[in-house]
Amino acid sequence: METVLNKLIFEGKYFEAEEIVKKMSAKEQRDEIMNLAYDSESIAVYSFLRYMTEKNKTQFWLDLTIDVMINPLCFIEGAYSIALFHARELLEINLSSKNLERILFFYNIPEKLVENTEAKLVAKKIIEIEPDNIVALEILK
């Protein structure tokens, strides 16, 4: 189902789309963007997310961008690499064990976008924050 927001995003009218998004709750924003990405499988959704991330520089928009790239748009060549870039960007906003674990996700995929050395460094940072973190302990075995 096409909504006004969808139409604006696909027409590249991000200023107008942003005004609509601002009136939504975070859950509504997430649901609308994820549904649009799944339904359309369009890179236009990623472009709008980049616009929102640049305007707002918040964890919410980076999390959503990562989720869109590793889920509905994962079939696009380079989607995981883009998501990894944004996961690293997210660490600049919030260095937490949860966000560090996002980096390790890219170590555990077949493409192994994160090398062993980096994975171990990230795991050690996680252990500093959360000594019993199972994901990090598994990497450090």
N, C-alpha and C positions, 0 to 999 in steps of 0.2 A: 504494500500500500504506500503510495507516494504521499509524503507530508510536505508542508511548506518548508520545513527544515531540509529535508532531502533535496527538494527542488533547488533551494538556495545553494546547498553544498555542490550539487552537480553543475550549477551555473557559475560556480566560482565566486559567489557573492558572500564571502566569508564575514564581512562586517555585519551584514544583515542576519546571517545565520548565528553569529555570536550573540546578537541581541535576543534571539529566540532562546538560545541555550542558557543565557543568564537567568531567564525566568523559570528554569526547571530546577528541580532538586538534583542532587548529585546522582541519586539512583536513576532518576528519569534520564539524565544526560547519558549515563553509562548504558542503560538499556537501549535508548534510541540509537546511539552510535554503534553499539555492537550489533543490533538488529540490522541497521543499514549496511554495515560491513558484510555481514553474513548474506543478506539478501542481494546485494549488488556485486559483491566481490570486486569492488572498484578501488583503485588507488586514490581516487578523489577523497575517500574517507580519510586515508592517511594524510593527505595534503591538508585537509581541514584540521586534523589533530595537531599537525605541526604548527599550523597557524595559531591554534589555541595554546599550545605549549609555549611558543615564543611570546605570546601576549601575556601569559600568566605565570610561567615558570613554577608550576606547582606539582607536587607529587601526583595528585589526582590525574592530571592530563598526561603526564609521562607514564603512569601505570596503565592508563587506558590505551595509550599509543602502543606500549609493549604488548598488552593483551590482544589488541587488534592484529598486530603483526605476527604473533605466534599462534593465533587461533584462526579467525576467518580469512586472513590474507596470507596465511603461511605458505600457500602454493606459489606465491609470486617469488621468482628468483631473487635471492638476496634479502628476503623478509626477515629471516633469523639474524642476519648480520645487522640489519637496521634495528631490530629489537635489542640486540646486544649493545649497540651504540647508545640507545636510549636508557638501557639498564645502567650503563656506566655513568651517563648523564644524571640519572636519578641519585646516584651515590653522592654527587656534589650537593644535592639538596638535603638528603637525609641518609646518613651513614648508619644503617641499622642492619641487624642480622637478616631480617626479611629481605631487604634490598640487596644485601651481599649474596644471599641465596639465589637471587635471580641470575647473578653472574654464573653461579655453579650450574644452573639449568643448562647453559650453553656448553658446559664441559661434558655433561651427561648425554648429549644428543649424538647421534651417529656422525654428524659433521664435525664434532669436536672443535667448535669455534674458539673455545678457551683451552689453552694448552695446559699441560700438567703443572708446570711451574707456577703459572698464574692461579690455577685452581687451588694449589696448596697455600699460596699467600692469602688468598681470599678466605680459605677455610680457617687459617690461623687468626685472621681478623675477626671472623665470626666467633671463634672460641674465646677471644678476649672479651667479647660482648656477652656471649651466651655459652658458658663452658660445657654445657651438656647437649649442645646442638648435634643432633643425630646426623644431619646431612654433612656438616663439617667434619665430624669425627670419622665418618665413613671415608671421606676423601684423604684424611690424614693417616689412615691405616697403613 
